[in-house]
Amino acid sequence: MKKAGRTRQARTRDLKVVIEGIKERQSRLGPNALLFGWVKAHNELHGNEEADRLAKEATNLYSEDPQITEGGLKQPWKKMREEERRVKGTGMGRVVRWNGKARVAYVQCRTGKGNLQAWRHKIGKADDPECRKCGRYAETGKHVALVSTHGEDIGRRWGIREDMDDRARWAKKEKDEKGFYTVNLVETFFLKIDLV
């Protein structure tokens, strides 16, 4: 069975045949001739497991004329992003309660996309990929977050992503007129990064 893609509308010949069969049956037996219900996949219901097995077999029958859909194209990329999130040093899916600007800068540095010169150069929005601060290397997320001398000037004290996850190491107690509070030095670093 093929996915319908982002529009959620049936686009393949197979789905069209199924819909035409449903309409034909309803015209013969009335609008209440069919009852549809959602069944969660892989929940160990015999009929559901059998339908899943048959659908997988059917996808192998027509390999000469493959149908490529938007949803099918996105699946490998989705899997790759999920695997990247499990790598140490990426926050591993944790929710961070950072300032919005710090979160955006972190995501841009982590993904290598956004307002980084290397990415902008790749998509034709910049003349060269060089770092706007040091001018010596390509301005990638890794360069900005882990290597750039400018990063040292604004508070970076780590050299690998795994070190950024060590919350105790980067929590700094400070005091003001109201008392003590904790400053996250990683958040402060990403807040100071200027990616405009």
C-alpha positions as CSV (number, residue, x, y, z in Angstrom):
1,M,0.0,0.0,0.0
2,K,1.4,3.4,-0.9
3,K,1.1,6.5,1.3
4,A,-1.0,9.4,0.0
5,G,1.5,12.0,1.0
6,R,1.1,15.4,2.6
7,T,-2.3,16.2,1.0
8,R,-3.8,12.9,2.4
9,Q,-5.7,12.4,-0.9
10,A,-5.5,9.2,-2.8
11,R,-3.3,9.6,-5.8
12,T,-2.3,6.1,-6.9
13,R,-4.2,3.8,-9.2
14,D,-4.5,1.1,-6.5
15,L,-6.3,3.5,-4.1
16,K,-8.6,4.7,-6.9
17,V,-9.7,1.1,-7.6
18,V,-10.5,0.6,-3.9
19,I,-12.5,3.8,-3.8
20,E,-14.4,2.9,-6.9
21,G,-15.2,-0.5,-5.5
22,I,-16.5,1.1,-2.3
23,K,-18.7,3.5,-4.3
24,E,-20.1,0.7,-6.4
25,R,-21.0,-1.5,-3.4
26,Q,-22.7,1.5,-1.7
27,S,-24.7,2.2,-4.8
28,R,-25.9,-1.4,-4.9
29,L,-26.5,-2.0,-1.2
30,G,-27.1,1.5,0.2
31,P,-25.0,4.0,2.1
32,N,-24.9,1.8,5.2
33,A,-23.5,-1.2,3.4
34,L,-20.0,-0.6,4.6
35,L,-18.7,0.1,8.1
36,F,-15.2,1.6,8.5
37,G,-13.2,1.7,11.6
38,W,-9.6,2.5,12.4
39,V,-7.4,-0.4,13.7
40,K,-4.0,0.4,15.1
41,A,-1.3,-1.4,13.1
42,H,0.7,-4.3,14.6
43,N,-1.5,-4.8,17.7
44,E,-1.5,-8.5,17.3
45,L,-5.1,-8.8,15.9
46,H,-5.1,-11.9,13.6
47,G,-6.9,-10.1,10.7
48,N,-4.8,-7.0,11.1
49,E,-1.5,-9.0,11.0
50,E,-2.7,-10.9,8.0
51,A,-3.7,-7.8,6.2
52,D,-0.3,-6.3,6.9
53,R,1.4,-9.4,5.6
54,L,-0.7,-9.4,2.4
55,A,0.0,-5.7,1.8
56,K,3.7,-6.3,2.1
57,E,3.5,-9.2,-0.3
58,A,1.5,-7.1,-2.8
59,T,4.2,-4.4,-2.9
60,N,6.7,-7.0,-4.2
61,L,4.4,-8.1,-7.0
62,Y,4.6,-5.0,-9.1
63,S,8.3,-4.1,-9.0
64,E,8.5,-3.4,-12.7
65,D,6.4,-0.3,-12.4
66,P,7.2,1.3,-9.1
67,Q,5.1,4.2,-7.9
68,I,7.0,6.9,-6.1
69,T,5.1,9.0,-3.6
70,E,6.0,12.0,-1.5
71,G,5.5,9.9,1.7
72,G,7.7,7.1,0.4
73,L,10.5,9.6,-0.3
74,K,10.3,11.1,3.1
75,Q,10.6,7.9,5.1
76,P,14.4,7.4,4.7
77,W,15.0,11.0,5.7
78,K,12.7,10.7,8.7
79,K,14.5,7.5,9.9
80,M,17.9,9.2,9.5
81,R,16.8,12.3,11.5
82,E,15.4,9.9,14.3
83,E,18.8,8.1,14.4
84,E,20.6,11.5,14.6
85,R,18.6,12.5,17.6
86,R,19.8,9.4,19.6
87,V,23.4,10.5,19.3
88,K,25.0,11.9,22.4
89,G,25.5,15.6,22.4
90,T,22.3,16.5,20.7
91,G,20.0,16.8,23.7
92,M,18.7,13.3,22.8
93,G,15.1,14.5,22.4
94,R,15.0,16.4,25.7
95,V,12.9,19.5,25.9
96,V,15.1,22.5,26.8
97,R,13.5,25.5,28.4
98,W,15.9,28.0,26.8
99,N,15.4,31.4,25.4
100,G,13.9,31.3,21.9
101,K,17.0,32.8,20.2
102,A,19.3,30.3,21.9
103,R,17.1,27.4,20.8
104,V,17.1,28.6,17.2
105,A,20.9,29.1,17.2
106,Y,21.4,25.6,18.7
107,V,19.1,24.0,16.1
108,Q,20.9,25.8,13.2
109,C,24.3,24.7,14.5
110,R,23.1,21.1,15.1
111,T,21.4,20.7,11.7
112,G,23.9,22.8,9.7
113,K,21.0,24.6,8.1
114,G,19.6,28.1,8.6
115,N,21.6,31.3,8.6
116,L,25.1,29.7,8.4
117,Q,27.3,30.8,5.5
118,A,28.1,27.2,4.4
119,W,24.4,26.4,4.1
120,R,23.6,29.8,2.5
121,H,26.4,29.2,0.0
122,K,25.1,25.7,-0.8
123,I,21.6,27.0,-1.6
124,G,22.9,30.0,-3.6
125,K,22.2,32.7,-1.0
126,A,25.9,33.6,-0.2
127,D,28.9,34.1,-2.4
128,D,31.2,32.0,-0.3
129,P,31.0,29.6,2.7
130,E,33.6,31.3,4.9
131,C,32.9,32.1,8.5
132,R,31.8,35.7,9.0
133,K,33.8,35.9,12.3
134,C,37.1,34.3,11.6
135,G,37.1,34.1,7.8
136,R,39.4,31.1,7.8
137,Y,37.0,28.1,7.6
138,A,33.6,27.3,6.3
139,E,30.9,28.5,8.6
140,T,29.2,25.2,9.4
141,G,27.3,24.4,12.6
142,K,30.1,22.3,13.9
143,H,32.6,25.2,13.3
144,V,30.4,27.7,15.1
145,A,29.5,25.5,18.0
146,L,32.8,23.7,18.6
147,V,35.8,25.2,16.8
148,S,35.5,28.9,16.0
149,T,37.8,31.2,18.0
150,H,34.9,33.6,18.3
151,G,33.1,30.9,20.2
152,E,35.9,30.9,22.8
153,D,35.5,34.7,23.1
154,I,31.8,34.4,24.0
155,G,32.1,31.6,26.5
156,R,32.5,28.2,24.8
157,R,34.5,25.8,26.9
158,W,33.8,22.5,25.1
159,G,35.2,20.8,22.1
160,I,32.8,18.0,21.5
161,R,29.0,17.8,21.4
162,E,28.9,15.2,24.2
163,D,30.4,17.8,26.6
164,M,27.5,20.2,25.9
165,D,25.1,17.7,27.5
166,D,26.9,17.7,30.9
167,R,24.4,19.9,32.7
168,A,26.2,20.0,36.0
169,R,29.4,21.0,34.4
170,W,27.8,24.0,32.6
171,A,25.5,25.2,35.4
172,K,26.9,28.3,37.1
173,K,25.4,29.7,40.3
174,E,25.1,33.5,40.3
175,K,23.7,36.0,42.8
176,D,21.6,39.1,42.4
177,E,19.5,41.2,44.8
178,K,16.8,38.5,44.9
179,G,19.2,35.7,45.7
180,F,21.0,32.8,43.9
181,Y,20.0,31.6,40.5
182,T,21.5,29.1,38.0
183,V,22.9,30.1,34.6
184,N,23.2,27.5,31.9
185,L,26.5,28.4,30.1
186,V,25.5,26.4,27.0
187,E,22.3,28.4,26.6
188,T,24.2,31.6,27.3
189,F,26.7,30.7,24.5
190,F,24.0,30.0,22.0
191,L,22.2,33.2,23.0
192,K,25.3,35.2,22.2
193,I,25.9,33.6,18.8
194,D,25.1,36.1,16.1
195,L,23.8,34.2,13.1
196,V,22.1,37.2,11.3
